């Protein structure tokens, strides 16, 4: 019979994965060209959005964008958790990879 892993076994594997992931992020992702590209893609749209947004409807636009961003983040976390897709580069080690992009792209769609 095969042994069913306990919660402690699962936590041990998560700790190993966390350590490996942090080491990969520090040595491979941080300050690489793709990292700078992700940083620019996360910040630059806000400046463009602020110039183009209809400020009289700001509350409605932000509300709609936030609802869409939360839905996109939820679907993205589910997809990554089930290994349906993955992201080789991360902007921040402790944040799931596409969360900054999910929030930026859906907030900017309301222009």
C-alpha positions in Angstrom: 0.0 0.0 0.0 1.1 3.5 -0.7 1.5 5.9 2.2 -0.7 9.0 2.1 1.3 12.1 2.8 0.5 14.0 6.0 0.1 17.7 6.3 3.6 17.9 7.8 5.0 16.2 4.7 3.2 18.7 2.5 4.5 21.6 4.6 8.0 20.3 4.3 7.7 20.1 0.5 6.3 23.6 0.4 9.2 24.9 2.4 11.7 23.3 0.0 9.8 24.7 -3.0 9.7 28.2 -1.3 13.5 28.1 -0.8 14.2 26.9 -4.4 11.8 29.5 -5.8 13.5 32.3 -3.8 16.9 31.2 -4.9 15.8 31.0 -8.6 14.2 34.5 -8.3 17.3 36.1 -6.8 19.7 34.5 -9.2 17.7 34.4 -12.4 14.8 36.8 -12.4 15.7 39.8 -10.2 17.1 42.7 -12.3 17.1 40.7 -15.5 15.8 42.2 -18.8 12.4 40.4 -18.3 12.2 41.7 -14.8 12.7 45.3 -15.9 10.1 44.7 -18.7 7.6 43.4 -16.2 8.2 46.4 -13.9 7.7 48.9 -16.7 4.6 47.0 -17.9 3.2 47.2 -14.4 3.9 50.9 -13.8 3.7 52.6 -17.2 0.0 51.8 -17.9 -1.1 53.7 -14.8 0.5 56.9 -16.1 -1.1 56.4 -19.5 -4.5 55.5 -17.9 -4.4 58.6 -15.6 -4.0 60.8 -18.6 -6.8 59.2 -20.6 -9.4 58.3 -18.0 -12.7 60.1 -17.8 -12.2 61.5 -14.3 -16.0 62.3 -14.0 -16.7 58.6 -14.0 -13.7 57.5 -12.0 -15.6 55.6 -9.3 -17.5 53.5 -11.9 -14.4 52.8 -13.9 -12.4 51.8 -10.9 -15.2 49.6 -9.5 -15.6 47.8 -12.8 -11.9 47.4 -13.3 -11.4 46.0 -9.7 -14.2 43.4 -10.2 -12.6 42.3 -13.4 -9.1 42.2 -11.9 -10.3 40.1 -8.9 -11.9 37.7 -11.2 -8.8 37.5 -13.4 -6.6 37.0 -10.4 -8.8 34.2 -9.1 -8.7 32.4 -12.4 -5.0 32.9 -12.7 -4.3 31.5 -9.3 -6.5 28.5 -10.0 -4.8 27.8 -13.3 -1.3 28.1 -11.8 -2.3 25.9 -8.8 -3.5 23.1 -11.1 -0.4 23.5 -13.3 -2.5 24.4 -16.4 0.0 27.2 -17.1 2.9 28.8 -15.4 5.1 31.9 -15.6 8.9 31.6 -15.7 9.5 35.2 -14.6 8.2 37.0 -11.5 8.2 40.7 -10.6 8.1 39.9 -6.9 9.0 36.6 -5.3 6.1 36.6 -2.8 3.3 37.6 -5.2 1.9 35.2 -7.7 3.4 36.1 -11.1 0.6 37.7 -13.0 -1.2 39.5 -10.1 0.5 42.9 -11.0 -0.4 42.5 -14.7 -4.0 41.4 -13.8 -4.6 44.5 -11.9 -2.9 46.9 -14.3 -4.6 45.6 -17.4 -8.1 45.5 -16.0 -7.8 48.9 -14.3 -6.7 50.4 -17.6 -9.4 48.9 -19.7 -12.0 51.4 -18.4 -10.4 54.3 -20.2 
